[in-house]
Amino acid sequence: MAKRNAPTDKARTAGPVSVRPTVRPAARTRTKTATARVPRSRAKFPKAVAGAVQAALDKKAEDVVVLDLRKADGFTDFFVICTGGNTRQIVAIADGVRDTLKRDLGERPTLMEGIDRSEWILLDYFNFVVHVFSRDCRAFYGLERLWGNAVRHEVVEDGA
């Protein structure tokens, strides 16, 4: 007796599949709440936002995404969202962003939250907000889903 819905040999031997880790099934559906996607191109960001992104990448942040909230009626212009692998890395990413923007542009966050727990650190620079998450915390809160009408820019490190 054959099992129902068993994969065929043809399905098992299919060629390699390229999957982008930041693509989520909900974002692929065509609903009003789906995030608008921009191809992985060089989007123009303000210097401070670009500096924050580069500082996060320098500290090996994962899944770096910039949400452009200017047309989404947000309280800020951009969200920089990234993930750290553990609490030490989360703190290191936040410290790297804060130190780089202070040194290079003289920018200081108006608000810093979450440093004591290190699951979600928020750096508010007024015109943009940097969110550094743990994997579980990012999945739980789902900021990309909540701000579904924002334009999403996936950031890929040079040479990757």
Sequence and secondary structure as in RCSB ss.txt:
>XXXX:A:sequence
MAKRNAPTDKARTAGPVSVRPTVRPAARTRTKTATARVPRSRAKFPKAVAGAVQAALDKKAEDVVVLDLRKADGF
TDFFVICTGGNTRQIVAIADGVRDTLKRDLGERPTLMEGIDRSEWILLDYFNFVVHVFSRDCRAFYGLERLWGNA
VRHEVVEDGA
>XXXX:A:secstr
   TT   HHHHT       TT  HHHHS STTS EEE SS     HHHHHHHHHHHHTT EEEEEEE TTTT S
SSEEEEEE SSHHHHHHHHHHHHHHHHHHH    SEEE TTT SEEEEE SSEEEEEE HHHHHHH HHHHTTTS
EEEE   TT 
